[in-house]
């Protein structure tokens, strides 16, 4: 979630700073909604903010494909037991989740596409290059393919395509060559090992800038492993179909590829008179929020209303 050289520490309580939560509460008009769906609930930090604004008779449905995060969310939301339900599923399956619950329409939906502090701080998940851990990066630990599989089995061309498409990495081909050369000696099995290979592929003068050389590579691998962009546009369309008239959908993205998909999906739905775009330009964090939480600096929020 925009983490570069520094990484948020895991707090005593398992919590995550909910990016742009003030703007989400206002633009989704959470205080007026009866039925809210958090399609990427994580450990429930944004949901806790929702409950501060929700009316006593309002209800929340939380979805996440990370089972560990859901268990933390269940504990964090304990004081509101009876006013929420949690389901382990991909946000692409939001329609299936609601169907199983017998729900035909909802008043607000939110997608937060970032990776949480909890996930980053868990070294065994392999999302961060700043700590030694296995090369995993699976949001859903039941998923078959990990970052280890991609790094150690894909060709130079396939790795280059991933690094260019999902990381917009300038040195994609050179990094891919270095990875293939390194794995010939032995499989690349840890986060720090991969970060070291990537570092060596960069020109010496480019290795110590503001952004760590491995940032975009780890982003690209995470997106590829979890197929995050493949289903985003369609998921937004499905979620929109579940909204009641006047209901609102919000999406928080953290890099240009995500934001581009959100922007064009909203635009297409608006041209079909399905949605009215509320945020003509994406909403970014205030300087005050960035000072509170530096990881929020890349965030963008777009909101639309069902016609």
JOBEL-V106426 format. One record per run of one state. SS is the DSSP state (helix for helix, strand for strand, loop for the rest). FROM is the first residue (numbers start at 0). LEN is the number of residues. Records with the same first field share a line. If there is no record, write none. Layout:
# JOBEL-V106426
SS=FROM-LEN / FROM-LEN
This chain:
# JOBEL-V106426
loop=0-20 / 27-2 / 32-2 / 38-6 / 53-5 / 64-2 / 76-1 / 80-3 / 88-2 / 100-5 / 112-4 / 121-1 / 125-8 / 134-12 / 153-2 / 167-4 / 185-4 / 201-2 / 206-8 / 226-5 / 241-1 / 253-2 / 271-3 / 277-5 / 283-3 / 292-1 / 298-1 / 306-1
helix=20-7 / 29-3 / 44-9 / 66-10 / 77-3 / 90-10 / 116-5 / 122-3 / 146-7 / 155-12 / 171-14 / 190-11 / 203-3 / 214-12 / 231-10 / 255-16 / 286-6 / 293-5
strand=34-4 / 58-6 / 83-5 / 105-7 / 133-1 / 189-1 / 242-11 / 274-3 / 282-1 / 299-7
